[in-house]
Amino acid sequence: MTDRAAAPERTSSNGVTVEIRGLHKSFNGTPVLDGVDLTIEPGEIMVIVGGSGEGKSVLLRHIAGLETPEEGEIRLNGMLLPDYLRLQPQDKPFRISMIFQSSALLNSLTVGQNVGLRLHEYRSQPRATIEQTVARCLANVELAGKQHVMPGDLSGGMRKRVAIARALAVDPQLILYDEPTADLDPILTAQIGALIRSIRDQHGATQVVVAHNLALAVEIGDHIAVLRGGRIVDFQRADALRDSPNAFTQEFLRAAGLRR
Amino acid sequence: MTTVAQDQESRARATTLGRLGQGILDILQIIGEAGFLLFRSVRAIAGRGRTWERTMAQLVSVGTDTLPLAFLVSLFVGMVMVVQSADQLQAYTQEILGSIVGLAMTKELGPVIIAFLVAGRVGSATAAEIGSMKIYDEINALRTMDIDPVRYLAVPRLIAMALAVPMLVVYADVVGIIGGGIVVYTDPTVKISVHQYINNLAEWVNTKDIVVGLIKAFVFGVSIAVISCTFGFRTGGGAEGVARSTTAAVVWSFVLILMFDYIIVRLAIALP
């Protein structure tokens, strides 16, 4: 994994501030989010950890605008999320990208078409420039020259990296990751972790990562929020997590083998 | 005081009524969703984003790829119609065989057979494809890229089916009539000539019959596109959900085809 001490300074505060206040959501009468409050500073990597079914992915989908809360609000750079979502794409002051657990690549398109999908769709740049952007983004995730490969011919780790390249292609200021290392072996997990760190260092985008893998969370995160019972029960700097007084965090650390 | 038997009967009735009510609500919900999807699709046609290339790809899938199957089905339908009608008409006159095949193909069988074919072949594939995209978060991925899934997925299919089904119907009409002509020429039990067959057909089939057939085809094409996309977008529950959506899309398409067929026929007959 990336040596945190050796990581270069962040180049800019290109990222977005995310403020979540009193977020409530239930499915079929069962509360999933029960008053989530969380602030994510621009350019930081926030890792949200917690057990299965605790609502981590649901929280992430709220930030992406894919779910509507029953109560509470989300502000991005001070702008209410519904107001942001109502804007025409060309009028949005910043862009959000999301990397899904399943990678969510369009299987009928090549890797290159997937990465350049939004750019082609909006014809925001000349075709040659888009091709250059696609090539650069694929090179960033160490998949140079894979433009013409179909997603079905890639391994799970490669698909994840293509999804990250697709996210980077639109030059986002907020990147959301839903279990980016799920089902990946330790080497690929380390590669994805290093990639997330390098994106922070090179692009300065705010990144929110939902993860089961506590070792990865401690390695890549600036802050870690622990979600349990639909609430943030612990919030720590990543390097201070081991010293957290929270009993659930300690139990989680022990289960992950990070504490005896 | 109610007996146990009365209590059970009352509960059974309540369950049956509940299921019936739920079924009616589900049908209304699907009709509402389909109507809204059609409205959004029509509105999205004028929106931002590229649609032309995807529409061409869908036209190939709906139209060109259906041609061989449409040829076989229409040919045999035309042939069977002549054989059956010739047998029934032996005691009367076989001179009306041309009008029977011509009118049946242009007004009824051509549009309905092609619509069933497209619903089974393309409608099911559409529901399955969009359904899979839904459960694997590909549709959410489009949303996060500011790409409207209705414009990206439904609009090209709607345009393609609205254009391709009428073209396929014209093709099927011609092939069916040729199929009938082949039987007239080769079958010794048919006592009329191909010339008589064509003359009788030309005498009876008029422009209105062809136009009504094409209107039907257009309505069927739109219905198949809207219903298959609606079931694709409302898919949930993994692979089993995809299978359910696919089946439902085909069944609903078949029912709507026959329902709209009746409505259009009634309207066409009422018109001068």
Interface residues (C-beta under 8 A of the other chain):
Chain A: R61 A64 G65 L66 P89 K92 R95 I96 S97 M98 F100 Q101 S102 A104 L105 L106 N107 L117 R118 H120 E121 Y122 R123 R166 V170
Chain B: R48 G49 R50 M133 Y136 D137 E138 N140 A141 R143 T144 M145 D146 I147 Y152
